[in-house]
């Protein structure tokens, strides 16, 4: 996987990131190739534009952007990011409509509300634009492929296993999720429920609550859960805002060592909580590698190439699988990355 842990490599990547143009509802960013590819690239290659619409402006998607910028530089195409300022399905749809008018070649999107976005994605396809999803899927849409950070089964099982490793295989736990309609989060939760019931029958799931993409709200909800369920032993933060949120709640209530948290959090956001024990582990993936793979996949489709069952994406991603996985046409990044106190410092996003 691409980790970009070498500081000189990170510096080079940072140098190619273009300026951001922030508007009222969204922030648009173009990569280093926005004015054309390197002289080694062909004219047809340099004219390709791959656009990405994340759920919102956030450090997680900045890390994806860094990886995608590296792909754009290596392959010689234009990479554009246009993100809503907050998680807002209507804003996402408006951005996609704008990209249709701009006649980009590929639109990649991480849907906040998959079903509400499906009609505008159909408009993009009708306009001749390739449509893919990344990070979160829109199963009932026209997208041709989902660039998947990890199978729902692998991520869901890892979250349960890491929680059990910390709290033991008996007791009460709760989940603080984010967007109530986020397909990836809901798929992980479904796996967690079925896997825990089968492998750890001594576990009891008290509640699943939804904090949108708001860390402060996740903190408040986690505190409320601990108050309502005084015997609770585990909390799962299902996304990159609720993972630090549940850990912060345990930290602020003085329950480190009594309530154990795991989640899906980025290295920088989780490091202080992993260091002080308010979080036991974060189940993630290489976010920059996910960005690289997203951009690469868009470029391959834009240039008429056929994805293979096993793809050499880069030297760091030499064997990426493509196919129908869990019923979805998928390009799969790989197995989850488990962040702990021991290794979290190796990552800089």
TORSE-928215 format. One record per residue (C-alpha): x, y, z; residue in three letters. Coordinates in steps of 0.5 Angstrom, whole numbers, padded with zeros to 4 digits. Example, Ala and Ser with C-alpha at 12.3 -4.5 7.8 and 13.67 -1.06 7.14 Angstrom:
2
+-------+-------+-------+------+
!    px !    py !    pz ! guse !
+-------+-------+-------+------+
!  0025 ! -0009 !  0016 !  ALA !
!  0027 ! -0002 !  0014 !  SER !
+-------+-------+-------+------+
//
This chain:
349
+-------+-------+-------+------+
!    px !    py !    pz ! guse !
+-------+-------+-------+------+
!  0000 !  0000 !  0000 !  UNK !
!  0002 !  0007 ! -0001 !  UNK !
!  0004 !  0010 !  0006 !  UNK !
!  0008 !  0016 !  0003 !  UNK !
!  0012 !  0016 !  0010 !  UNK !
!  0018 !  0019 !  0007 !  UNK !
!  0019 !  0026 !  0009 !  UNK !
!  0022 !  0028 !  0002 !  UNK !
!  0016 !  0024 ! -0001 !  UNK !
!  0011 !  0028 !  0003 !  UNK !
!  0014 !  0034 !  0001 !  UNK !
!  0014 !  0033 ! -0006 !  UNK !
!  0007 !  0031 ! -0006 !  UNK !
!  0005 !  0038 ! -0002 !  UNK !
!  0009 !  0042 ! -0007 !  UNK !
!  0004 !  0040 ! -0013 !  UNK !
! -0002 !  0041 ! -0009 !  UNK !
! -0006 !  0047 ! -0013 !  UNK !
! -0009 !  0053 ! -0010 !  UNK !
! -0016 !  0052 ! -0007 !  UNK !
! -0022 !  0056 ! -0009 !  UNK !
! -0027 !  0056 ! -0004 !  UNK !
! -0034 !  0058 ! -0005 !  UNK !
! -0041 !  0059 ! -0001 !  UNK !
! -0043 !  0052 ! -0001 !  UNK !
! -0037 !  0048 ! -0004 !  UNK !
! -0029 !  0048 ! -0004 !  UNK !
! -0026 !  0047 ! -0011 !  UNK !
! -0019 !  0044 ! -0012 !  UNK !
! -0015 !  0043 ! -0018 !  UNK !
! -0009 !  0039 ! -0018 !  UNK !
! -0002 !  0040 ! -0021 !  UNK !
! -0004 !  0038 ! -0028 !  UNK !
! -0010 !  0043 ! -0028 !  UNK !
! -0006 !  0047 ! -0034 !  UNK !
! -0004 !  0041 ! -0037 !  UNK !
!  0001 !  0035 ! -0036 !  UNK !
!  0008 !  0034 ! -0037 !  UNK !
!  0011 !  0034 ! -0043 !  UNK !
!  0012 !  0027 ! -0043 !  UNK !
!  0005 !  0026 ! -0043 !  UNK !
!  0001 !  0025 ! -0050 !  UNK !
! -0005 !  0031 ! -0052 !  UNK !
! -0010 !  0026 ! -0051 !  UNK !
! -0008 !  0024 ! -0044 !  UNK !
! -0007 !  0031 ! -0041 !  UNK !
! -0014 !  0033 ! -0043 !  UNK !
! -0017 !  0028 ! -0039 !  UNK !
! -0020 !  0031 ! -0033 !  UNK !
! -0022 !  0026 ! -0027 !  UNK !
! -0027 !  0030 ! -0022 !  UNK !
! -0028 !  0028 ! -0015 !  UNK !
! -0034 !  0030 ! -0010 !  UNK !
! -0033 !  0028 ! -0003 !  UNK !
! -0038 !  0028 !  0003 !  UNK !
! -0035 !  0034 !  0005 !  UNK !
! -0029 !  0038 !  0007 !  UNK !
! -0025 !  0034 !  0012 !  UNK !
! -0018 !  0032 !  0013 !  UNK !
! -0019 !  0025 !  0011 !  UNK !
! -0021 !  0027 !  0004 !  UNK !
! -0015 !  0032 !  0004 !  UNK !
! -0011 !  0025 !  0005 !  UNK !
! -0015 !  0022 ! -0001 !  UNK !
! -0013 !  0028 ! -0005 !  UNK !
! -0006 !  0027 ! -0004 !  UNK !
! -0006 !  0020 ! -0006 !  UNK !
! -0010 !  0022 ! -0012 !  UNK !
! -0005 !  0028 ! -0014 !  UNK !
!  0001 !  0023 ! -0014 !  UNK !
! -0003 !  0019 ! -0019 !  UNK !
! -0005 !  0025 ! -0023 !  UNK !
!  0002 !  0027 ! -0023 !  UNK !
!  0005 !  0020 ! -0025 !  UNK !
!  0000 !  0019 ! -0031 !  UNK !
! -0001 !  0026 ! -0033 !  UNK !
! -0008 !  0028 ! -0033 !  UNK !
! -0012 !  0033 ! -0029 !  UNK !
! -0015 !  0032 ! -0022 !  UNK !
! -0020 !  0036 ! -0019 !  UNK !
! -0024 !  0036 ! -0012 !  UNK !
! -0030 !  0040 ! -0011 !  UNK !
! -0033 !  0038 ! -0004 !  UNK !
! -0039 !  0041 !  0000 !  UNK !
! -0037 !  0045 !  0006 !  UNK !
! -0041 !  0041 !  0010 !  UNK !
! -0045 !  0034 !  0009 !  UNK !
! -0050 !  0036 !  0005 !  UNK !
! -0053 !  0031 !  0000 !  UNK !
! -0057 !  0037 ! -0004 !  UNK !
! -0050 !  0041 ! -0004 !  UNK !
! -0047 !  0034 ! -0007 !  UNK !
! -0052 !  0034 ! -0013 !  UNK !
! -0051 !  0041 ! -0014 !  UNK !
! -0044 !  0040 ! -0015 !  UNK !
! -0045 !  0034 ! -0020 !  UNK !
! -0049 !  0038 ! -0024 !  UNK !
! -0044 !  0043 ! -0025 !  UNK !
! -0039 !  0038 ! -0027 !  UNK !
! -0044 !  0035 ! -0032 !  UNK !
! -0044 !  0043 ! -0035 !  UNK !
! -0036 !  0043 ! -0035 !  UNK !
! -0036 !  0036 ! -0039 !  UNK !
! -0031 !  0033 ! -0035 !  UNK !
! -0029 !  0026 ! -0037 !  UNK !
! -0030 !  0022 ! -0030 !  UNK !
! -0034 !  0024 ! -0024 !  UNK !
! -0032 !  0020 ! -0018 !  UNK !
! -0037 !  0021 ! -0012 !  UNK !
! -0037 !  0019 ! -0004 !  UNK !
! -0044 !  0019 ! -0003 !  UNK !
! -0047 !  0022 !  0003 !  UNK !
! -0054 !  0020 !  0001 !  UNK !
! -0054 !  0015 ! -0004 !  UNK !
! -0061 !  0014 ! -0007 !  UNK !
! -0062 !  0022 ! -0007 !  UNK !
! -0056 !  0022 ! -0011 !  UNK !
! -0058 !  0017 ! -0016 !  UNK !
! -0062 !  0021 ! -0021 !  UNK !
! -0056 !  0026 ! -0022 !  UNK !
! -0051 !  0021 ! -0023 !  UNK !
! -0056 !  0018 ! -0028 !  UNK !
! -0056 !  0025 ! -0032 !  UNK !
! -0048 !  0025 ! -0032 !  UNK !
! -0048 !  0018 ! -0035 !  UNK !
! -0053 !  0020 ! -0040 !  UNK !
! -0048 !  0026 ! -0042 !  UNK !
! -0043 !  0021 ! -0043 !  UNK !
! -0039 !  0022 ! -0037 !  UNK !
! -0036 !  0016 ! -0033 !  UNK !
! -0039 !  0015 ! -0026 !  UNK !
! -0035 !  0011 ! -0021 !  UNK !
! -0036 !  0011 ! -0013 !  UNK !
! -0031 !  0011 ! -0008 !  UNK !
! -0030 !  0011 !  0000 !  UNK !
! -0038 !  0010 !  0000 !  UNK !
! -0042 !  0007 ! -0005 !  UNK !
! -0049 !  0008 ! -0009 !  UNK !
! -0051 !  0001 ! -0010 !  UNK !
! -0058 !  0003 ! -0014 !  UNK !
! -0054 !  0008 ! -0018 !  UNK !
! -0051 !  0008 ! -0025 !  UNK !
! -0044 !  0008 ! -0023 !  UNK !
! -0040 !  0003 ! -0027 !  UNK !
! -0035 !  0001 ! -0021 !  UNK !
! -0034 !  0002 ! -0013 !  UNK !
! -0027 !  0004 ! -0011 !  UNK !
! -0027 !  0000 ! -0004 !  UNK !
! -0023 !  0001 !  0001 !  UNK !
! -0024 ! -0006 !  0004 !  UNK !
! -0030 ! -0011 !  0004 !  UNK !
! -0035 ! -0010 !  0009 !  UNK !
! -0034 ! -0016 !  0012 !  UNK !
! -0027 ! -0015 !  0013 !  UNK !
! -0028 ! -0008 !  0016 !  UNK !
! -0034 ! -0010 !  0021 !  UNK !
! -0030 ! -0016 !  0023 !  UNK !
! -0024 ! -0012 !  0025 !  UNK !
! -0028 ! -0007 !  0029 !  UNK !
! -0031 ! -0013 !  0033 !  UNK !
! -0025 ! -0017 !  0034 !  UNK !
! -0021 ! -0010 !  0036 !  UNK !
! -0027 ! -0008 !  0041 !  UNK !
! -0027 ! -0015 !  0044 !  UNK !
! -0019 ! -0015 !  0045 !  UNK !
! -0020 ! -0009 !  0049 !  UNK !
! -0026 ! -0010 !  0053 !  UNK !
! -0027 ! -0018 !  0053 !  UNK !
! -0032 ! -0022 !  0050 !  UNK !
! -0038 ! -0021 !  0054 !  UNK !
! -0041 ! -0014 !  0056 !  UNK !
! -0045 ! -0009 !  0053 !  UNK !
! -0043 ! -0004 !  0048 !  UNK !
! -0046 !  0001 !  0043 !  UNK !
! -0044 !  0004 !  0036 !  UNK !
! -0044 !  0012 !  0035 !  UNK !
! -0045 !  0012 !  0027 !  UNK !
! -0045 !  0018 !  0022 !  UNK !
! -0050 !  0019 !  0016 !  UNK !
! -0056 !  0015 !  0017 !  UNK !
! -0056 !  0013 !  0010 !  UNK !
! -0049 !  0012 !  0009 !  UNK !
! -0048 !  0005 !  0005 !  UNK !
! -0041 !  0004 !  0007 !  UNK !
! -0043 !  0005 !  0015 !  UNK !
! -0049 !  0001 !  0015 !  UNK !
! -0046 ! -0005 !  0011 !  UNK !
! -0041 ! -0005 !  0017 !  UNK !
! -0046 ! -0005 !  0022 !  UNK !
! -0050 ! -0010 !  0019 !  UNK !
! -0043 ! -0015 !  0019 !  UNK !
! -0042 ! -0013 !  0026 !  UNK !
! -0048 ! -0015 !  0029 !  UNK !
! -0048 ! -0022 !  0025 !  UNK !
! -0041 ! -0023 !  0027 !  UNK !
! -0041 ! -0021 !  0034 !  UNK !
! -0048 ! -0025 !  0035 !  UNK !
! -0045 ! -0031 !  0032 !  UNK !
! -0037 ! -0031 !  0035 !  UNK !
! -0038 ! -0027 !  0041 !  UNK !
! -0045 ! -0029 !  0044 !  UNK !
! -0044 ! -0026 !  0051 !  UNK !
! -0044 ! -0019 !  0047 !  UNK !
! -0050 ! -0014 !  0048 !  UNK !
! -0051 ! -0009 !  0043 !  UNK !
! -0055 ! -0003 !  0047 !  UNK !
! -0056 !  0002 !  0041 !  UNK !
! -0054 !  0005 !  0035 !  UNK !
! -0054 !  0012 !  0034 !  UNK !
! -0052 !  0017 !  0029 !  UNK !
! -0048 !  0024 !  0030 !  UNK !
! -0048 !  0026 !  0022 !  UNK !
! -0041 !  0028 !  0021 !  UNK !
! -0040 !  0032 !  0027 !  UNK !
! -0035 !  0030 !  0032 !  UNK !
! -0038 !  0035 !  0038 !  UNK !
! -0044 !  0031 !  0037 !  UNK !
! -0041 !  0024 !  0037 !  UNK !
! -0038 !  0026 !  0044 !  UNK !
! -0045 !  0028 !  0047 !  UNK !
! -0048 !  0022 !  0044 !  UNK !
! -0043 !  0018 !  0047 !  UNK !
! -0043 !  0021 !  0054 !  UNK !
! -0051 !  0020 !  0054 !  UNK !
! -0050 !  0013 !  0052 !  UNK !
! -0045 !  0012 !  0058 !  UNK !
! -0050 !  0015 !  0063 !  UNK !
! -0056 !  0011 !  0060 !  UNK !
! -0053 !  0005 !  0060 !  UNK !
! -0048 !  0005 !  0066 !  UNK !
! -0045 ! -0002 !  0065 !  UNK !
! -0043 ! -0001 !  0058 !  UNK !
! -0036 ! -0003 !  0057 !  UNK !
! -0035 ! -0001 !  0049 !  UNK !
! -0036 !  0004 !  0044 !  UNK !
! -0035 !  0004 !  0037 !  UNK !
! -0034 !  0010 !  0033 !  UNK !
! -0036 !  0008 !  0026 !  UNK !
! -0033 !  0014 !  0022 !  UNK !
! -0027 !  0019 !  0022 !  UNK !
! -0031 !  0024 !  0026 !  UNK !
! -0035 !  0019 !  0031 !  UNK !
! -0028 !  0015 !  0032 !  UNK !
! -0025 !  0021 !  0036 !  UNK !
! -0031 !  0023 !  0039 !  UNK !
! -0033 !  0017 !  0043 !  UNK !
! -0025 !  0017 !  0045 !  UNK !
! -0026 !  0024 !  0047 !  UNK !
! -0032 !  0022 !  0051 !  UNK !
! -0029 !  0017 !  0055 !  UNK !
! -0023 !  0021 !  0056 !  UNK !
! -0027 !  0027 !  0059 !  UNK !
! -0031 !  0023 !  0063 !  UNK !
! -0025 !  0020 !  0067 !  UNK !
! -0027 !  0013 !  0064 !  UNK !
! -0021 !  0010 !  0061 !  UNK !
! -0020 !  0003 !  0063 !  UNK !
! -0027 !  0002 !  0064 !  UNK !
! -0030 !  0004 !  0058 !  UNK !
! -0026 !  0002 !  0051 !  UNK !
! -0027 !  0005 !  0045 !  UNK !
! -0025 !  0003 !  0038 !  UNK !
! -0027 !  0006 !  0031 !  UNK !
! -0025 !  0008 !  0024 !  UNK !
! -0021 !  0014 !  0025 !  UNK !
! -0015 !  0017 !  0022 !  UNK !
! -0008 !  0017 !  0025 !  UNK !
! -0007 !  0024 !  0027 !  UNK !
! -0014 !  0025 !  0030 !  UNK !
! -0013 !  0018 !  0034 !  UNK !
! -0006 !  0019 !  0036 !  UNK !
! -0007 !  0023 !  0042 !  UNK !
! -0013 !  0018 !  0044 !  UNK !
! -0009 !  0012 !  0043 !  UNK !
! -0003 !  0015 !  0047 !  UNK !
! -0007 !  0016 !  0053 !  UNK !
! -0011 !  0009 !  0052 !  UNK !
! -0018 !  0013 !  0051 !  UNK !
! -0018 !  0009 !  0044 !  UNK !
! -0015 !  0002 !  0044 !  UNK !
! -0015 !  0001 !  0036 !  UNK !
! -0017 !  0005 !  0030 !  UNK !
! -0019 !  0000 !  0024 !  UNK !
! -0018 !  0004 !  0017 !  UNK !
! -0014 !  0003 !  0011 !  UNK !
! -0009 !  0007 !  0007 !  UNK !
! -0013 !  0013 !  0006 !  UNK !
! -0008 !  0016 !  0001 !  UNK !
! -0007 !  0010 ! -0003 !  UNK !
! -0015 !  0010 ! -0003 !  UNK !
! -0014 !  0017 ! -0007 !  UNK !
! -0009 !  0014 ! -0012 !  UNK !
! -0013 !  0008 ! -0013 !  UNK !
! -0019 !  0012 ! -0014 !  UNK !
! -0016 !  0017 ! -0019 !  UNK !
! -0012 !  0011 ! -0023 !  UNK !
! -0019 !  0008 ! -0024 !  UNK !
! -0022 !  0014 ! -0027 !  UNK !
! -0016 !  0015 ! -0031 !  UNK !
! -0017 !  0008 ! -0034 !  UNK !
! -0024 !  0008 ! -0035 !  UNK !
! -0023 !  0015 ! -0039 !  UNK !
! -0018 !  0013 ! -0043 !  UNK !
! -0022 !  0007 ! -0045 !  UNK !
! -0018 !  0001 ! -0042 !  UNK !
! -0021 ! -0005 ! -0039 !  UNK !
! -0020 ! -0007 ! -0032 !  UNK !
! -0017 ! -0013 ! -0031 !  UNK !
! -0018 ! -0019 ! -0025 !  UNK !
! -0011 ! -0017 ! -0022 !  UNK !
! -0009 ! -0010 ! -0024 !  UNK !
! -0002 ! -0007 ! -0023 !  UNK !
! -0004 !  0000 ! -0021 !  UNK !
!  0003 !  0002 ! -0018 !  UNK !
!  0010 ! -0001 ! -0015 !  UNK !
!  0006 !  0000 ! -0008 !  UNK !
!  0000 ! -0002 ! -0011 !  UNK !
!  0002 ! -0008 ! -0015 !  UNK !
! -0004 ! -0013 ! -0015 !  UNK !
! -0011 ! -0009 ! -0014 !  UNK !
! -0017 ! -0014 ! -0015 !  UNK !
! -0023 ! -0012 ! -0019 !  UNK !
! -0029 ! -0016 ! -0020 !  UNK !
! -0036 ! -0017 ! -0017 !  UNK !
! -0035 ! -0017 ! -0009 !  UNK !
! -0041 ! -0018 ! -0004 !  UNK !
! -0045 ! -0017 ! -0010 !  UNK !
! -0042 ! -0010 ! -0012 !  UNK !
! -0037 ! -0009 ! -0018 !  UNK !
! -0031 ! -0007 ! -0014 !  UNK !
! -0024 ! -0005 ! -0015 !  UNK !
! -0021 ! -0007 ! -0008 !  UNK !
! -0016 ! -0003 ! -0004 !  UNK !
! -0014 ! -0009 !  0000 !  UNK !
! -0015 ! -0011 !  0008 !  UNK !
! -0016 ! -0006 !  0013 !  UNK !
! -0010 ! -0003 !  0017 !  UNK !
! -0010 ! -0003 !  0024 !  UNK !
! -0008 !  0003 !  0028 !  UNK !
! -0005 !  0002 !  0035 !  UNK !
! -0001 !  0006 !  0040 !  UNK !
!  0005 !  0003 !  0037 !  UNK !
!  0004 !  0004 !  0030 !  UNK !
!  0000 !  0011 !  0029 !  UNK !
!  0006 !  0015 !  0029 !  UNK !
!  0008 !  0012 !  0022 !  UNK !
!  0003 !  0016 !  0019 !  UNK !
!  0002 !  0024 !  0018 !  UNK !
! -0005 !  0025 !  0016 !  UNK !
+-------+-------+-------+------+
//
